[in-house]
Structure formats: structure tokens, C-alpha cells
């Protein structure tokens, strides 16, 4: 009987240590994790395997099925491309916005939820989840129970918290099953994994969705952080060891939301950086500049912003925390 790793979903094998699913031959009978996932869980190692399934392959498999789908995205990565993938799922589905712990306390989560439904024209159920705790997971479980959903896919952007949600539900239900691997590396889950939460619910963890038009950087922190500062005329902010620059032509308070929590993630300069060839015209107060793969910058005032980031990685929307009327 072929065994799969409960952490990443890959078939366990003993022949090649460098390939996914490897387990020493002496341990194959007792193993529920491959060596990669075992070392992630017990030693904190982060060995990344760059073999994600194609987005179309994942979606096609789900669309041929009749099961419910729960699609996760963290609130850093909500953008047109991700919503396009979500809408390509033709089965009954739910959108879960994860890692919402940094939504400002004065902002109603319900208003954020309704804004996202309206702005992205989403008719499906949308729920907000709080991050590393089980906040929000109970609401998702209650919905599944109320609707009589016994099996559901867990799908979403890579590193969006799919395995964390499954583990939260395992904890809530006190299920006696092994937990899936939680890691801040992309592509932790490499294949589909069936997880029986209890007699009434089975979840199918899916490989993370990886999009091409994303700036790819290793995440330096597990949780979303927010950097707030007041930009003055012609001041520049540098991101990620000055890989990317944004210069502001007028005064405006900004808040930058990202997974990168190192001291080098953001640095402010009182001069312009070179090679800022792209101009972003912001004609309204309270706007989000979305930088695919990095996060988003909430800009409080109408300004012009010049940057060295290619415009294909940038989107503009009203701030989800209180934007202008569309």
C-alpha cells in the first residue's frame, strides 16, 4: 500500500534522499511524515521544494468534483489576479481572508468584508480569520455544519494559512489525527491531502496557488506587520534592502503592510533614489497601492508616486480600511 506524507501530501519513498517524500527505509513502516516535513516540524528547518502544481491543474481537478471549496488568501495578497483564480472555481465555494489581526482596531471587520464583496464583485460567502489563533475558524466550522457540508477542498495562495486553518479545526474538534505541516515557506503542501477532522467532516488540503506576476521574496517573518510613517515632499521609502523604491511628491501619511518584519524591510530616505521611471497617479485620499508578492501601502492623501517597480506588479484600489466612494 502506498503511503503519503501527512505534511505535504507526497507519496513516501525510500530510493532518493533529494527527491520529495523521502524516508529512510528503516522508518517507512512507522512514518507519517517525509524527512523534509519531519525536520520542518521538529527542527524548524526550511527546505523549499520548487515543484508546485500548475494553477490550471489544481482548478481543473476541483471543477471536475462536486465538493465544496474553501479558498484562502491573506489580506496582503487580495488583488485582481487572486480573485480571478477564486472566480474560476465553478463549484460552491467560500472566500476566507486570513491573517486579519492587523486590521486597525477602529475599523469594523464587517465593513472590510462588505467592501471586499462589493469592490471585487463577489457573490459567494466571505469570512475573515484572525491569523495564528483559531479566531474565525469556529465560524467556518459552524457554516460547514449548518450547510451539511461533509467534504471540502482547502485551496488558496501559497503560504496563505491553509494548513493553519486545518490545524485550528483539528484543535477545535479535538481530532486524534496528525497535524499538517505549517511553515512560512512557499510550496509546503505539494499534493492533495485528505484530513478526516471528525465523523462529519473531511478536508482535502491542496497545493498552494503560485502566480507568475508576483515579486518573489523569502518571507522574513511569520506574521503581517505594519510600518507607519509620514512621508514629506520628495521623500523616498526603500523596501527589502532597497530593492524597490517609492518617492512621494507631496506630504502624506502612509502605512505599509507586509510579511517582512526585519529591520531592513523598510527604510526612509530624504532624497530621491535613481531610476524611478514609473509614475503612479493617486487622485483620491485613502488608497491602497498593492505590490504583488510584497504587500500593500495605504496612502492617506492624493499624491503622485514614482517607483522602480514594473507596473505589471502594481494595482490601485480604494483603501479596504476606509476608501473613497467608487
C-alpha positions as CSV (number, residue, x, y, z in Angstrom):
1,X,0.0,0.0,0.0
2,X,1.4,3.4,-1.0
3,X,1.7,5.9,1.9
4,X,1.6,9.6,1.6
5,X,3.2,12.2,3.8
6,X,0.6,13.9,6.0
7,X,2.6,17.1,5.9
8,X,3.0,17.8,2.2
9,X,0.9,15.1,0.5
10,X,3.7,13.5,-1.5
11,X,4.0,9.7,-1.8
12,X,6.6,8.4,0.6
13,X,9.7,6.8,-1.0
14,X,13.0,5.4,0.2
15,X,15.1,5.5,-3.0
16,X,16.3,9.1,-3.3
17,X,17.1,11.4,-0.4
18,X,17.0,14.5,-2.6
19,X,13.5,13.9,-4.0
20,X,10.2,14.8,-2.3
21,X,8.7,12.2,0.0
22,X,12.0,10.6,1.2
23,X,12.0,8.5,4.3
24,X,14.8,6.2,5.4
25,X,13.9,2.5,4.6
26,X,14.2,1.6,8.3
27,X,11.4,4.1,9.2
28,X,9.0,3.7,6.3
29,X,6.6,1.4,8.1
30,X,6.1,3.9,11.0
31,X,6.4,7.2,9.3
32,X,3.5,9.6,8.7
33,X,5.8,12.4,7.6
34,X,8.6,12.5,5.0
35,X,12.0,13.5,6.3
36,X,11.6,17.1,4.9
37,X,8.3,17.7,6.8
38,X,9.6,15.9,9.9
39,X,12.6,18.2,10.1
40,X,10.4,21.2,9.5
41,X,8.1,20.3,12.4
42,X,10.7,19.1,14.9
43,X,13.9,21.1,14.0
44,X,12.5,24.2,12.3
45,X,14.3,23.6,9.0
46,X,13.0,25.3,5.9
47,X,13.9,23.2,2.9
48,X,11.9,24.5,0.0
49,X,10.9,22.3,-3.0
50,X,10.1,24.3,-6.1
51,X,7.7,21.8,-7.7
52,X,4.3,23.5,-7.4
53,X,1.4,22.2,-9.4
54,X,0.1,24.4,-12.2
55,X,-2.9,26.6,-11.2
56,X,-5.0,25.2,-14.1
57,X,-4.2,21.7,-13.0
58,X,-5.4,22.3,-9.5
59,X,-8.6,24.2,-10.6
60,X,-9.4,21.6,-13.2
61,X,-9.3,18.8,-10.6
62,X,-11.6,20.8,-8.3
63,X,-14.0,21.8,-11.0
64,X,-14.5,18.1,-12.0
65,X,-15.5,17.3,-8.5
66,X,-18.7,18.2,-6.6
67,X,-17.2,19.0,-3.3
68,X,-17.4,22.5,-1.6
69,X,-14.2,24.6,-1.8
70,X,-12.7,26.9,0.8
71,X,-10.3,29.4,-0.8
72,X,-7.8,31.2,1.4
73,X,-5.9,34.4,0.8
74,X,-4.2,36.5,3.4
75,X,-5.3,40.2,3.3
76,X,-1.9,41.2,2.0
77,X,-2.5,39.4,-1.3
78,X,-6.1,40.3,-2.2
79,X,-5.9,41.6,-5.7
80,X,-7.5,41.2,-9.2
81,X,-5.4,38.2,-10.2
82,X,-6.2,36.2,-7.0
83,X,-9.9,37.0,-7.2
84,X,-9.8,35.9,-10.9
85,X,-8.4,32.5,-9.7
86,X,-11.1,32.3,-7.0
87,X,-13.9,33.0,-9.5
88,X,-12.5,30.4,-11.9
89,X,-13.7,27.8,-9.3
90,X,-17.1,26.7,-10.6
91,X,-18.2,24.8,-7.6
92,X,-19.9,26.1,-4.5
93,X,-17.2,28.0,-2.5
94,X,-16.2,30.3,0.3
95,X,-13.5,33.0,0.3
96,X,-11.6,33.2,3.6
97,X,-9.5,36.3,4.2
98,X,-6.8,35.2,6.6
99,X,-4.2,36.9,8.8
100,X,-6.6,39.8,9.6
101,X,-5.1,40.5,13.0
102,X,-3.6,43.8,11.8
103,X,-6.8,45.3,10.6
104,X,-6.9,48.6,12.7
105,X,-9.0,48.2,15.8
106,X,-11.1,51.2,14.9
107,X,-12.1,49.6,11.6
108,X,-15.1,47.3,11.6
109,X,-14.3,43.9,10.2
110,X,-17.8,43.7,8.8
111,X,-17.2,46.8,6.8
112,X,-14.0,45.4,5.5
113,X,-15.8,42.2,4.5
114,X,-18.6,44.1,2.8
115,X,-16.1,46.4,1.0
116,X,-14.3,43.4,-0.5
117,X,-17.5,41.8,-1.6
118,X,-18.6,45.0,-3.4
119,X,-15.2,46.0,-4.8
120,X,-14.4,42.6,-6.3
121,X,-18.0,41.8,-7.1
122,X,-18.1,38.6,-5.0
123,X,-21.4,36.9,-4.6
124,X,-20.1,33.9,-2.6
125,X,-19.7,33.7,1.2
126,X,-16.7,35.8,2.5
127,X,-15.3,35.3,6.0
128,X,-12.4,36.9,7.9
129,X,-10.0,34.9,10.0
130,X,-7.7,36.3,12.6
131,X,-4.3,34.8,11.9
132,X,-2.3,32.4,14.1
133,X,-5.1,31.8,16.6
134,X,-8.3,29.9,15.9
135,X,-10.3,33.2,15.7
136,X,-12.6,32.8,12.7
137,X,-12.1,29.0,12.4
138,X,-15.2,28.3,14.6
139,X,-17.3,30.4,12.3
140,X,-16.1,28.5,9.3
141,X,-16.8,25.2,11.1
142,X,-20.3,26.3,12.1
143,X,-21.1,27.3,8.5
144,X,-20.0,23.9,7.2
145,X,-22.1,22.1,9.8
146,X,-25.1,24.3,9.2
147,X,-24.9,23.7,5.4
148,X,-24.4,19.9,5.9
149,X,-21.0,20.0,4.1
150,X,-19.1,16.8,4.9
151,X,-16.2,17.2,2.5
152,X,-14.4,20.3,1.3
153,X,-11.3,21.3,-0.5
154,X,-8.9,23.8,1.2
155,X,-7.4,25.9,-1.6
156,X,-5.5,29.2,-1.8
157,X,-2.4,31.2,-2.4
158,X,0.8,29.5,-1.2
159,X,1.6,30.5,2.4
160,X,-1.9,31.8,2.9
161,X,-2.6,29.7,6.0
162,X,-4.3,26.6,4.6
163,X,-2.5,24.2,6.9
164,X,-3.0,26.5,9.9
165,X,-6.8,26.5,9.3
166,X,-6.9,22.8,9.1
167,X,-4.9,22.5,12.4
168,X,-7.2,25.0,14.0
169,X,-10.2,22.8,13.1
170,X,-8.4,19.7,14.4
171,X,-7.9,21.5,17.7
172,X,-11.5,22.7,17.9
173,X,-12.8,19.2,17.2
174,X,-10.1,17.6,19.4
175,X,-9.5,15.3,16.5
176,X,-6.9,12.5,17.0
177,X,-5.1,13.0,13.7
178,X,-1.7,14.2,12.9
179,X,-1.4,17.9,12.1
180,X,-0.4,19.2,8.7
181,X,2.9,21.0,8.2
182,X,2.8,24.7,9.0
183,X,5.7,26.7,7.5
184,X,6.4,30.2,6.2
185,X,8.0,28.8,3.0
186,X,6.1,28.6,-0.3
187,X,5.0,25.2,-1.6
188,X,5.0,23.4,1.8
189,X,2.0,21.3,0.6
190,X,3.0,19.5,-2.7
191,X,-0.1,17.4,-3.3
192,X,-3.7,16.8,-2.2
193,X,-4.0,15.5,1.4
194,X,-7.2,14.1,2.9
195,X,-7.7,15.0,6.6
196,X,-10.6,13.5,8.5
197,X,-11.5,16.1,11.1
198,X,-14.3,14.0,12.6
199,X,-17.1,11.7,11.5
200,X,-18.9,14.6,9.9
201,X,-16.1,16.5,8.2
202,X,-13.2,15.6,5.9
203,X,-11.0,18.3,4.4
204,X,-8.7,18.0,1.4
205,X,-5.6,20.2,1.6
206,X,-4.4,21.3,-1.8
207,X,-1.1,22.6,-3.1
208,X,-0.7,26.3,-2.9
209,X,-1.5,28.5,-5.8
210,X,1.6,30.2,-7.3
211,X,1.1,33.1,-9.7
212,X,3.7,34.2,-12.3
213,X,3.3,38.0,-12.0
214,X,4.5,38.2,-8.3
215,X,7.7,39.6,-6.9
216,X,9.1,36.6,-5.1
217,X,10.9,37.2,-1.9
218,X,11.6,34.9,1.0
219,X,9.4,35.9,3.9
220,X,11.4,37.1,6.9
221,X,8.6,36.8,9.4
222,X,5.6,34.6,10.1
223,X,3.0,37.4,10.8
224,X,1.9,40.5,9.0
225,X,3.5,43.7,10.3
226,X,2.6,47.3,9.7
227,X,5.0,50.2,9.3
228,X,3.5,53.7,9.6
229,X,5.3,56.9,8.7
230,X,4.7,60.4,7.5
231,X,6.2,60.9,4.0
232,X,7.1,64.5,3.1
233,X,7.6,66.1,-0.3
234,X,10.2,64.2,-2.3
235,X,11.0,61.7,0.4
236,X,11.5,58.1,-0.6
237,X,10.9,54.8,1.1
238,X,13.0,51.8,0.2
239,X,11.7,48.2,0.5
240,X,13.6,45.0,1.1
241,X,17.2,46.0,1.3
242,X,16.4,48.8,-1.2
243,X,15.3,46.5,-4.0
244,X,12.3,48.8,-4.6
245,X,11.7,52.5,-4.1
246,X,8.7,54.7,-3.9
247,X,9.1,58.5,-3.9
248,X,6.2,60.8,-2.9
249,X,5.8,64.3,-4.5
250,X,3.6,65.6,-1.6
251,X,3.2,65.1,2.1
252,X,1.1,62.0,3.1
253,X,0.9,59.6,6.0
254,X,1.3,56.0,4.8
255,X,1.1,52.5,6.3
256,X,3.0,49.6,4.7
257,X,1.6,46.1,5.4
258,X,3.9,43.2,4.7
259,X,5.1,39.8,5.9
260,X,8.7,41.1,6.1
261,X,9.3,42.1,9.7
262,X,13.1,42.5,9.6
263,X,14.7,45.9,10.4
264,X,15.8,46.1,6.8
265,X,12.4,45.7,5.3
266,X,11.7,49.4,5.1
267,X,14.0,52.4,5.2
268,X,13.1,56.1,4.7
269,X,15.3,58.5,2.7
270,X,15.2,62.3,2.5
271,X,16.3,62.2,-1.1
272,X,15.1,60.6,-4.3
273,X,16.5,57.2,-5.4
274,X,17.8,56.7,-9.0
275,X,15.9,55.0,-11.9
276,X,12.4,55.8,-10.7
277,X,10.8,55.5,-14.1
278,X,7.2,54.6,-13.4
279,X,4.7,57.1,-12.1
280,X,1.6,56.2,-10.1
281,X,-1.0,58.9,-10.1
282,X,-3.3,58.8,-7.0
283,X,-6.1,61.2,-7.4
284,X,-8.1,60.4,-4.2
285,X,-7.4,60.2,-0.5
286,X,-7.2,56.8,1.2
287,X,-5.9,54.5,-1.5
288,X,-4.0,51.1,-1.4
289,X,-1.0,50.6,-3.6
290,X,-0.8,46.8,-4.0
291,X,2.6,45.4,-4.7
292,X,2.2,41.8,-5.8
293,X,4.1,39.4,-3.6
294,X,5.2,42.1,-1.1
295,X,2.1,43.7,0.5
296,X,0.3,47.0,0.1
297,X,0.8,50.6,1.0
298,X,-2.1,52.6,2.3
299,X,-1.7,56.2,1.3
300,X,-3.8,58.8,3.1
301,X,-3.5,61.7,0.7
302,X,-3.8,62.2,-3.1
303,X,-0.2,62.2,-4.4
304,X,2.0,61.2,-7.3
305,X,4.4,58.3,-6.5
306,X,7.4,57.4,-8.7
307,X,8.9,53.9,-8.4
308,X,11.3,51.4,-10.0
309,X,8.7,48.6,-9.7
310,X,7.3,47.5,-13.0
311,X,3.6,48.5,-13.3
312,X,2.6,44.9,-14.0
313,X,3.2,44.2,-10.3
314,X,1.1,47.1,-9.1
315,X,-2.6,47.6,-8.6
316,X,-4.6,50.5,-7.1
317,X,-7.8,50.3,-5.1
318,X,-9.7,52.3,-2.5
319,X,-8.3,51.5,0.9
320,X,-10.1,48.5,2.4
321,X,-9.9,50.3,5.7
322,X,-11.9,53.3,4.5
323,X,-11.6,54.4,0.9
324,X,-13.3,56.9,-1.3
325,X,-16.7,56.0,-2.7
326,X,-16.5,54.2,-6.1
